[in-house]
Amino acid sequence: MSDPRSPHRRGRTINGVTAAGDGQVLSAPTTDGTLAGLSVLVTTPGITSSTSLGEFDYRAGLAGGLGNLMASAAASPNGELPAKITAAQNTSKQLGTQITTEEKIVVQQQQELETEFNNLETTLTTLKSQSSYLTSLYDTTSSSLGSLTGSSSSSSSSSSSS
């Protein structure tokens, strides 16, 4: 026989869920999603027979609420965490694609700038060569003109002395 102080009588519930009693312990079924095997120790000093002690309502505290929140957030595949992880993975893939595209654009721009630089170097070399040619042509022309001018004045002075 069970203990007369047992809180269990047919129809006893915790939060409307039928609970089983063993001695002074009233236990909710482990299969219940909210109570999940919650056990309550009932001590009633001075009461020696089966007596209705009132109602027991269960409300999850902070830790229980956080536990339920985490369980629902992590529930696969419709939970919030799997959805966030999937969204982050998709964003990562998109960013990877954008980075690859940008790298190709940078390589192309670098090649274009290198080509432009090489063309400018070639043009600068050509201009330097033309500058040297023109300088030497000017020097040669000046020298030729100078000797023509110098020989004319020598001839003139020779003629005047005679």
Residue frames as qw, qx, qy, qz and C-alpha x, y, z in Angstrom:
[[0.000, 0.888, 0.460, 0.000, 0.00, 0.00, 0.00],
 [0.374, 0.554, -0.045, 0.742, 1.07, 3.50, -0.54],
 [0.263, -0.136, -0.478, 0.827, 1.88, 5.97, 2.19],
 [0.002, -0.765, -0.640, 0.074, -1.30, 7.67, 3.48],
 [0.141, -0.757, -0.024, 0.638, 0.49, 10.99, 3.33],
 [0.423, 0.087, 0.609, 0.665, 1.04, 10.55, -0.42],
 [0.237, 0.459, 0.043, -0.855, -0.23, 13.50, -2.37],
 [0.202, 0.110, -0.764, -0.603, -1.14, 11.14, -5.22],
 [0.519, 0.339, 0.678, -0.394, -4.73, 10.39, -5.74],
 [0.416, 0.392, 0.690, 0.445, -6.31, 9.58, -9.05],
 [0.154, 0.878, 0.382, 0.242, -6.78, 12.84, -10.95],
 [0.401, -0.784, 0.062, 0.470, -3.91, 14.76, -9.26],
 [0.642, 0.637, 0.169, 0.392, -2.18, 17.00, -11.75],
 [0.387, -0.537, 0.075, 0.746, 0.62, 19.49, -12.12],
 [0.131, 0.415, -0.312, -0.845, -0.35, 22.26, -14.54],
 [0.760, 0.311, 0.015, -0.570, -3.18, 20.05, -15.79],
 [0.559, 0.390, -0.725, -0.099, -0.79, 17.16, -16.57],
 [0.907, -0.360, -0.111, -0.188, -1.60, 13.90, -14.76],
 [0.089, 0.672, -0.673, 0.295, 1.19, 13.22, -12.28],
 [0.826, -0.129, -0.549, 0.026, 2.22, 9.97, -10.57],
 [0.385, -0.758, 0.339, -0.403, 2.83, 9.77, -6.84],
 [0.804, 0.025, -0.547, 0.234, 5.23, 7.62, -4.86],
 [0.501, -0.352, -0.472, 0.634, 5.30, 8.29, -1.15],
 [0.082, -0.792, -0.248, 0.552, 5.62, 12.02, -0.69],
 [0.175, -0.339, 0.489, 0.784, 6.84, 12.63, -4.25],
 [0.585, 0.657, 0.399, -0.259, 4.52, 13.77, -7.03],
 [0.355, -0.325, 0.576, 0.661, 6.15, 13.42, -10.49],
 [0.580, 0.626, -0.026, -0.521, 5.14, 14.70, -13.91],
 [0.916, 0.234, 0.287, 0.157, 5.78, 12.40, -16.88],
 [0.454, -0.449, 0.399, 0.658, 9.19, 12.73, -18.52],
 [0.385, 0.364, 0.658, 0.536, 7.47, 12.90, -21.91],
 [0.048, 0.915, 0.382, -0.116, 5.77, 16.23, -21.12],
 [0.542, 0.547, 0.059, 0.635, 7.45, 19.06, -23.06],
 [0.143, -0.817, 0.091, -0.552, 6.96, 21.66, -20.34],
 [0.688, -0.642, 0.238, -0.241, 7.32, 19.72, -17.10],
 [0.631, 0.512, -0.576, 0.088, 9.74, 17.07, -18.40],
 [0.740, -0.103, -0.614, 0.254, 9.73, 14.82, -15.33],
 [0.111, -0.552, 0.330, -0.758, 9.43, 17.55, -12.70],
 [0.587, -0.334, -0.721, 0.155, 9.13, 16.01, -9.22],
 [0.261, -0.645, 0.146, -0.703, 7.67, 17.73, -6.19],
 [0.404, -0.095, -0.809, 0.417, 8.41, 16.58, -2.63],
 [0.431, -0.617, -0.209, -0.624, 5.33, 17.23, -0.50],
 [0.349, -0.047, -0.746, 0.565, 5.88, 17.48, 3.22],
 [0.434, -0.569, -0.250, -0.652, 2.84, 17.98, 5.40],
 [0.169, 0.131, -0.783, 0.585, 3.69, 17.88, 9.10],
 [0.349, 0.084, 0.568, -0.741, 0.76, 16.72, 11.19],
 [0.754, 0.261, -0.108, -0.593, -1.26, 15.28, 8.29],
 [0.353, -0.280, 0.893, 0.006, -1.32, 11.50, 8.34],
 [0.584, 0.406, 0.700, -0.060, -4.08, 10.70, 5.87],
 [0.332, 0.286, 0.547, 0.713, -4.62, 11.39, 2.18],
 [0.020, 0.779, 0.387, -0.493, -5.76, 14.99, 2.12],
 [0.466, 0.725, 0.269, 0.430, -6.21, 17.47, -0.69],
 [0.497, -0.466, -0.095, 0.725, -3.52, 20.09, -0.23],
 [0.210, 0.808, 0.024, -0.550, -4.63, 22.42, -2.99],
 [0.767, 0.627, 0.102, 0.091, -3.22, 23.04, -6.42],
 [0.536, -0.500, 0.354, 0.581, 0.31, 23.23, -7.67],
 [0.581, 0.807, 0.102, -0.015, 0.97, 25.39, -10.75],
 [0.714, -0.221, 0.274, 0.605, 4.34, 25.25, -12.41],
 [0.351, 0.936, -0.010, -0.032, 5.88, 28.27, -14.08],
 [0.820, 0.188, -0.068, 0.537, 9.34, 28.03, -15.54],
 [0.363, -0.816, 0.002, 0.451, 11.81, 30.38, -13.89],
 [0.180, 0.858, -0.339, -0.342, 14.51, 32.32, -15.64],
 [0.227, -0.417, 0.847, 0.239, 16.74, 29.30, -16.21],
 [0.510, 0.311, 0.802, -0.027, 13.84, 27.18, -17.45],
 [0.430, 0.829, 0.195, -0.298, 12.70, 29.97, -19.75],
 [0.077, 0.761, -0.547, -0.339, 16.20, 30.38, -21.15],
 [0.386, -0.157, 0.899, 0.138, 16.47, 26.62, -21.58],
 [0.536, 0.558, 0.624, -0.114, 13.20, 26.53, -23.53],
 [0.297, 0.888, -0.093, -0.339, 14.27, 29.54, -25.58],
 [0.097, -0.601, 0.733, 0.302, 17.60, 27.93, -26.45],
 [0.484, 0.099, 0.868, 0.050, 15.93, 24.62, -27.29],
 [0.519, 0.717, 0.439, -0.153, 13.49, 26.29, -29.66],
 [0.165, 0.876, -0.299, -0.340, 16.21, 28.50, -31.14],
 [0.142, -0.492, 0.823, 0.247, 18.43, 25.51, -31.86],
 [0.725, 0.247, 0.606, -0.215, 15.62, 23.24, -33.07],
 [0.080, -0.308, 0.697, 0.642, 16.54, 21.93, -36.46],
 [0.488, 0.183, 0.265, 0.811, 15.76, 22.84, -39.22],
 [0.028, -0.781, -0.420, -0.460, 13.18, 25.54, -38.45],
 [0.519, -0.680, -0.275, 0.439, 14.85, 27.05, -35.37],
 [0.088, 0.991, -0.040, -0.097, 16.27, 30.53, -35.29],
 [0.426, -0.651, 0.536, 0.328, 19.92, 29.42, -35.02],
 [0.617, 0.131, 0.673, 0.387, 19.88, 27.13, -38.06],
 [0.372, 0.847, 0.356, 0.128, 18.17, 29.92, -40.02],
 [0.129, -0.951, 0.219, 0.178, 20.83, 32.43, -38.91],
 [0.568, -0.382, 0.629, 0.368, 23.62, 29.99, -39.75],
 [0.585, 0.450, 0.601, 0.307, 22.16, 29.38, -43.21],
 [0.197, 0.968, 0.152, 0.024, 21.80, 33.13, -43.78],
 [0.322, -0.814, 0.401, 0.270, 25.42, 33.69, -42.69],
 [0.628, -0.077, 0.674, 0.381, 26.63, 30.91, -45.01],
 [0.483, 0.705, 0.468, 0.223, 24.70, 32.44, -47.93],
 [0.009, -0.993, 0.075, 0.092, 26.14, 35.88, -47.17],
 [0.517, -0.563, 0.546, 0.344, 29.62, 34.35, -47.01],
 [0.630, 0.261, 0.632, 0.367, 29.15, 32.72, -50.43],
 [0.309, 0.899, 0.281, 0.129, 27.90, 36.02, -51.91],
 [0.222, -0.917, 0.270, 0.191, 30.85, 37.90, -50.44],
 [0.637, -0.262, 0.616, 0.383, 33.23, 35.26, -51.82],
 [0.550, 0.562, 0.526, 0.324, 31.73, 35.74, -55.29],
 [0.092, 0.992, 0.077, 0.032, 31.99, 39.53, -55.00],
 [0.449, -0.728, 0.421, 0.302, 35.62, 39.28, -53.85],
 [0.661, 0.057, 0.621, 0.417, 36.49, 37.04, -56.80],
 [0.398, 0.793, 0.388, 0.248, 34.84, 39.50, -59.20],
 [0.129, -0.983, 0.105, 0.077, 36.64, 42.47, -57.63],
 [0.605, -0.472, 0.512, 0.386, 39.98, 40.63, -57.80],
 [0.617, 0.372, 0.552, 0.420, 39.48, 40.05, -61.54],
 [0.186, 0.949, 0.202, 0.158, 38.67, 43.74, -62.04],
 [0.376, -0.856, 0.284, 0.214, 41.79, 44.79, -60.06],
 [0.671, -0.157, 0.571, 0.447, 44.01, 42.45, -62.13],
 [0.489, 0.640, 0.464, 0.369, 42.55, 43.85, -65.35],
 [0.023, -0.998, -0.035, -0.047, 43.05, 47.45, -64.18],
 [0.554, -0.645, 0.405, 0.336, 46.61, 46.64, -63.13],
 [0.661, 0.156, 0.559, 0.475, 47.35, 45.20, -66.58],
 [0.309, 0.848, 0.328, 0.279, 45.88, 48.29, -68.25],
 [0.245, -0.956, 0.136, 0.087, 47.94, 50.61, -66.04],
 [0.656, -0.383, 0.497, 0.420, 51.13, 48.61, -66.71],
 [0.577, 0.463, 0.505, 0.444, 50.47, 48.83, -70.45],
 [0.089, 0.968, 0.161, 0.170, 49.87, 52.57, -70.20],
 [0.478, -0.792, 0.287, 0.248, 53.06, 52.98, -68.13],
 [0.684, -0.077, 0.538, 0.486, 55.11, 51.03, -70.69],
 [0.425, 0.712, 0.409, 0.380, 53.66, 53.15, -73.52],
 [0.130, -0.991, 0.014, -0.027, 54.56, 56.33, -71.62],
 [0.627, -0.546, 0.412, 0.373, 58.09, 55.01, -71.01],
 [0.636, 0.276, 0.521, 0.498, 58.46, 54.33, -74.74],
 [0.204, 0.901, 0.264, 0.276, 57.17, 57.82, -75.58],
 [0.377, -0.899, 0.166, 0.148, 59.56, 59.39, -73.05],
 [0.689, -0.252, 0.486, 0.475, 62.50, 57.46, -74.52],
 [0.504, 0.565, 0.465, 0.460, 61.52, 58.63, -78.02],
 [0.020, -0.983, -0.125, -0.135, 61.21, 62.26, -76.84],
 [0.545, -0.715, 0.305, 0.314, 64.63, 62.08, -75.13],
 [0.671, 0.061, 0.522, 0.523, 66.14, 60.69, -78.32],
 [0.324, 0.778, 0.370, 0.392, 64.54, 63.45, -80.40],
 [0.269, -0.961, 0.026, 0.065, 65.73, 66.03, -77.87],
 [0.636, -0.456, 0.420, 0.460, 69.30, 64.71, -78.16],
 [0.571, 0.373, 0.517, 0.517, 69.09, 64.75, -81.94],
 [0.123, 0.921, 0.261, 0.262, 67.73, 68.30, -82.01],
 [0.442, -0.852, 0.165, 0.229, 70.37, 69.46, -79.49],
 [0.640, -0.228, 0.495, 0.542, 73.17, 67.94, -81.56],
 [0.431, 0.614, 0.481, 0.453, 71.64, 69.39, -84.75],
 [0.099, -0.986, -0.120, -0.063, 71.47, 72.82, -83.11],
 [0.557, -0.672, 0.313, 0.373, 75.03, 72.52, -81.85],
 [0.626, 0.104, 0.538, 0.554, 76.23, 71.47, -85.31],
 [0.269, 0.798, 0.394, 0.368, 74.28, 74.27, -86.97],
 [0.275, -0.957, 0.016, 0.092, 75.52, 76.86, -84.47],
 [0.630, -0.453, 0.416, 0.473, 79.05, 75.68, -84.89],
 [0.545, 0.360, 0.527, 0.544, 78.76, 75.79, -88.68],
 [0.088, 0.925, 0.275, 0.248, 77.23, 79.24, -88.58],
 [0.457, -0.844, 0.136, 0.246, 79.88, 80.37, -86.12],
 [0.626, -0.224, 0.471, 0.580, 82.72, 79.23, -88.35],
 [0.396, 0.617, 0.472, 0.489, 81.09, 80.86, -91.35],
 [0.137, -0.977, -0.131, -0.097, 80.74, 84.08, -89.45],
 [0.589, -0.668, 0.274, 0.362, 84.27, 83.77, -88.10],
 [0.621, 0.054, 0.498, 0.603, 85.82, 83.13, -91.53],
 [0.252, 0.815, 0.378, 0.359, 83.93, 86.04, -93.10],
 [0.255, -0.965, 0.037, 0.051, 85.29, 88.47, -90.59],
 [0.652, -0.423, 0.401, 0.485, 88.81, 87.10, -91.08],
 [0.544, 0.397, 0.492, 0.552, 88.51, 87.52, -94.78],
 [0.060, 0.942, 0.253, 0.214, 87.22, 91.02, -94.37],
 [0.416, -0.858, 0.183, 0.241, 90.06, 92.05, -92.16],
 [0.672, -0.128, 0.483, 0.546, 92.61, 90.51, -94.50],
 [0.412, 0.638, 0.453, 0.466, 91.17, 92.46, -97.40],
 [0.103, -0.984, -0.119, -0.083, 91.17, 95.76, -95.58],
 [0.568, -0.664, 0.278, 0.399, 94.81, 95.47, -94.60],
 [0.628, 0.102, 0.478, 0.606, 96.04, 95.15, -98.13]]
